[in-house]
Amino acid sequence: MQPRCGAAITRDVSLWLVIARADDASDTLRARLEAAIRVAASLDERLTEAGIDGIAGAAAARRRLAAVLAGIDAEGLSAARAAVAALEHELAAADSALARLRALKERLAVLR
């Protein structure tokens, strides 16, 4: 089970609190903050290049996906998987029958 969005926010806030409580010199704290900002900016840029509207777009996509997936129950998903498996079996059988018919057709063509 994936953590809810609030859990991610809490985790992020906790990271900032740990940084803020560090007994390091202010230069070390500044370096850590600058590194975190660079990582966030780089991630935002890569997401934008990938066609996602940065970090905000990724968060919005996650919310939309969560809303879509929330409407799918496990029983319905199991039924869909079973239907797909049955269809795969039927298609494999049809492929095999077509291969036998092709071979028969080739043999009959030789007899003509």
N, C-alpha and C positions, 0 to 999 in steps of 0.2 A: 504494500500500500504506500503510495506516494504521500509525502507530507503536504498539508494544505499550504496555500500561499502565505498565510499568517505565520506558519512555522518557518518559512524561508525568511520572512521579514524579521522574526524574532532572532533567528540565527545571525542575520546580518547586523542587527543592532548589538547582539552579544559580541560580535567581532570588533565593532567600534568601541564598545565599553572596555574590552580587554586592551585594545590599543591605548585608549585614554588612561587606563589605570596603570599602565606600564611605568616602572620606576626608572626608565631610561632617560637619558638626557633629552632635552627638547629637540636637538638635532636628529637623534635617532627616531623620535616620534614623527618629526617632519618627513624624514626619509621614508618611513613606513607609509605615511599618508600619501606622499607623492607616488610611491610605488603602487599603492592601491588605486589611486586615480588614473595612473597610466594603464593599469590592467583593465579598468572599467572603460576607459576611452578606447583602448585597442579592441575590446570585446564589442563595444558599440559600433565601431567602424567595420569590423568583420561581419557583424550581423547586418549592417546596412548594405555592405557589398554583396551579401548573399540574398538581398531582396527582402529582408525583414527590416522593418523600420526601427533598427537599433534595439537597445535593451527594452525600451517601452513597447516596441512591436512584438518582441519575443514574449514579453509578459502578457500582452493582449492575446497573442496566439495561444499561449498556454491556457488562459482563461476560457477562450472559445473552445479549445479542444477538450478541456475538462467538462465544460457544459454539455458538449456533444456526447462524450463517453459516459457521463453520469446517467444518461437516459437509456443506456444499454444494460440489460440485466444479464446475469451469468447464464440463466436458463435459455434465454434467447440466443446468446452467443454460442452455447453448446448446440442448439438446434441448427444454427447456421453452419457451424463446423460439420455437423453430421450430413447436412444437405450437400455441402461442397464435396465431402468425401464420397458420397453416393454418386454425385455427378461425375467426379473424377473416375470412379470405377466404371460407370456407364460409358464414358468417353473412351477409356482404354479398351473396353470390350468392342465398341464400334470401330476403333482403329484396327484392332485385330481382325474383325470381320471384313473390313475393307481391304486389308492386306491379303486375306485369303481370296477375296473376289478378284483382286488385281492379278494374283498368281493364276487363278483359274482362267481369267480372260487371256492372259499371255499364252497359256497352254492351248486354249481353243484357237487362238490366232495362228498358232503353228500348224494346227490340223487343217486349216482352210486351204 
